[in-house]
């Protein structure tokens, strides 16, 4: 019995289309078609994955006769009809859409702790002024570093899992309905409106607290706490809306693939050339943006450490109020957002010119 016959039988047993099997294996539908036409043969990792999907041994799949085996009592089938989510894409993207904004919010909440404790405001009822100030600075830094570490941990783990998912499933068949897209748009609108409303409430609440009590730390902490919640809602809503754009996912998947992965994908040569071109464009964008941000960092650090000398002052003088705190020296951070904007411009231009070629 041939591998071709076994594969066709196992697909039919589970009412599985070639597209659905291709998604489970992370290949194109043309690959499955060629396997069943005996024009090509799957690689070992795909064979092992098929054994896991169809619950059979490698020898039986390749050389045995699986058409005579007794059907499994509760065989996992794929219902006929419209495309379905057979690789867990929706669950993965929903989890990803929660973890990314949580990581971003963790950074902001770390700053909340720094603002709340830095002047010892939150500890003045427990310690005297000097002790509260020293403990407040320590706790503020601890809160900031905790937020940064938690945020980095969440974002890095989420990014690695998403990258692994994309490499395992570089092509997804669009299974979302018009109702799904309508619900995603509604989630986007609700998230944007609610998030922006919370941010504006935070601004008003911060101004109110500062006006009534004269305390800047609680006002800033209240503002940033509501900003964190608002940012979480906005980012989550945007990612939930973006998840239903399967075509964009398939286009972006090439950025996660290595050149060797593209060479192994069994697709028409014209498609392979497009994937290689998109990969080269992405690598050029990464290199250009890396250079831009490194130059921005050099400028910002030079501005930070050498700026006061050129301005004829020192950071101690600025901090003690002897010099204007809003002087040009205090804007050393400007090269970073400027670099980020330049990266966006470079990305748009390189993608446009790359597409024209």
Secondary structure, DSSP 8 states (H G I E B T S, - for coil): --HHHHHHHHHHHTT--HHHHHHHHTS-HHHHHHHHTTSS---HHHHHHHHHHHT--HHHHHTS-GGGS---TT-----SSS----S-HHHHHHHHHHHHHHHHHHHHHHHHHHHHHTTSGGGTTTS-HHHHHHHHHHHHHHHHHHHHHHHHHHHHHHHHHHHHHHHH-S-------HHHHHHHHHHHHHHHHHHHHHHHHHHHHHHHHHHHH--HHHHHHHHHHHHHHHHHHHHHHHHHHHTT-HHHHHHHHHHHS-HHHHHHS---HHHHHHHHHHHHHHHHHHHHHHHHHHHHHHHHHHHHHHHHHHTT--HHHHHTTSS-TTSGGGGTTHHHHHHHHHHHHHHHHHHHHHHH-
